[in-house]
Amino acid sequence: MSIEIRDYDPAWPAAAERAVREACAALGDTVTVAEHVGSTAVPGLPAKPIIDLMAAAPSLDAVRAREDRLSELGYEHVDAHMPRRLLYRRPGYHLHIVTADTWDTRNQRILRDHLRANDQDRDAYAALKRELAGSAEDADAYTRGKTALIQQIMDRARAERGLPPVNVWEAG
């Protein structure tokens, strides 16, 4: 199995912005903020052609009550077995909805900001992604192969913000 990695596409931010507006309009006051996260949000970083969005919600139950509105946009709920997070997918997009009280310390946001500001870490991550995309036997192997480098980068990024290190695969 081959993982598809594409060069950075400058159209990704505009596509993400449209998707953020759609999701926020559908969810109304159940979300307080939403952003483009993930590799497609980092200029110059190659990525799988899937745009990750993240939104904060004071109540995940309120979001679940409006799932029909996300379904109208083509999103399907995926039980990702992650506490304090909902995951919705549609072709080309993943929408992560997290609890508002965890917004400022979410690893995806911190990693995105760090990679935008640190070319050396961005380039190391890009090289590893390309290497793994050609050699990983499946998506799980690809993800596992990135974990050690992501953990190192996250530890630095969190320390720069005065935050303690945490497991890169957030539990909450």
C-alpha positions, 0 to 999 in steps of 0.5 A: 500500500502506498500513502499519497503525499502531495507537494504543498498546494497553495489552494489548501488554505482557501478550501479550508476557509470555505469548509470552516465557514460551512461547518461553523454556519451548520453548527451555529453557537455550538462552536466558538472557534474553528481553524485549519490544522494539520499538514495542509495548514503549513506552507511548504509542507507536503501532505496527504490531500486531506484538510484537517479542521479543528473547532472548539465547543463548550459542549460536545453533546450540543454538537452531537445534537446538530450532527444532521446539519454536518451530515447535510454537508457530507460529514459522517461521524467516526468513533475515533475512541478519543475522549473529549473529541468528536471526529467527522469525515467527508471526502478530503476533509476531517473535522475534529471538534474538541472541548473548548477548555482544551483548545489552547493546548491541543497538539495539532494547533501547537504543531501547526504553529511550530512548523510554520515558524521553524523551517528546520523541523518542517523540513525534517518532518517533510523528509520523513513523511516522504520516506515513510509514504514510499515504504510504509506497508499501511496507514498505521505503519505510516503513522507509527513511523512518524511518532518519534519525530513528532514527539520530539518536535512537540516536546520542543514546541510545548516547552516554548509555550511553557507547557509540559510535555504530553504524549503526542497522541492526546488522550483528552 
